[in-house]
Amino acid sequence: MTHGDPILRLHEVSYLLRRSVSSIHRDRKAGTFAPHIQLGPNCVGWRLSAINAWIDARERGASVGKRLPKLPQRQIGHRS
């Protein structure tokens, strides 16, 4: 059975967000990252929907509980 809301592991989340694993750990410790799912004693994952909601909250500059810092703006353009 496939689920429409997959669980992503840490390195997948890091790749998706283009953020280092250590910055994700830092945000988790501060309580400013998306809620995780405990998959095992030493294993966590995140629903894709939770990551998307976290991104949306950062774009709005709002969060439930703590105020989240804004992500740096990336400029997208054509390479010369």
C-alpha positions in Angstrom: 0.0 0.0 0.0 1.4 3.4 -0.9 0.7 6.4 1.3 0.1 9.8 -0.2 2.2 11.5 2.5 5.6 9.7 2.7 7.9 9.7 5.6 11.3 11.3 4.9 14.5 10.5 6.7 17.0 13.1 7.9 19.2 13.1 4.9 16.2 13.3 2.5 14.9 16.3 4.5 18.4 17.9 4.4 18.6 17.4 0.6 15.0 18.6 0.1 15.6 21.8 2.1 19.2 22.3 1.0 20.1 22.6 4.7 22.8 20.8 6.6 22.0 18.0 9.0 23.6 20.0 11.8 21.3 23.0 11.1 18.3 20.7 11.2 19.5 19.2 14.5 20.0 22.8 15.9 16.5 23.8 14.9 15.0 20.6 16.4 16.8 21.2 19.7 15.5 24.8 19.7 12.0 23.5 19.0 11.7 25.4 15.8 11.6 22.6 13.3 8.8 20.5 11.9 7.4 17.8 14.2 9.0 14.4 13.7 7.8 10.8 14.0 9.8 8.4 16.2 10.3 5.4 13.9 12.6 3.5 16.3 14.8 4.0 19.3 17.4 5.9 17.2 15.4 6.8 14.1 13.1 9.7 13.3 11.3 10.7 10.2 9.1 13.6 9.0 5.9 13.5 7.0 6.3 15.4 3.8 3.2 17.4 4.7 4.8 18.4 8.0 7.9 19.7 6.2 5.7 21.6 3.7 3.7 23.1 6.6 6.9 24.2 8.3 8.1 25.8 5.1 4.7 27.6 4.7 4.9 28.9 8.3 8.4 30.2 7.7 7.2 32.0 4.6 4.3 33.6 6.6 6.7 34.4 9.4 4.4 32.7 11.9 4.4 29.5 13.9 2.5 27.7 16.6 4.4 28.4 19.8 7.8 29.9 19.0 8.5 32.5 16.4 10.7 31.1 13.6 13.6 33.0 12.1 13.2 33.7 8.4 15.0 31.7 5.8 17.6 33.6 3.7 16.2 34.6 0.4 17.7 32.8 -2.6 17.9 34.5 -5.9 17.0 32.3 -8.8 18.4 33.4 -12.1 20.1 32.3 -15.2 23.8 31.4 -15.2 26.0 33.2 -17.6 
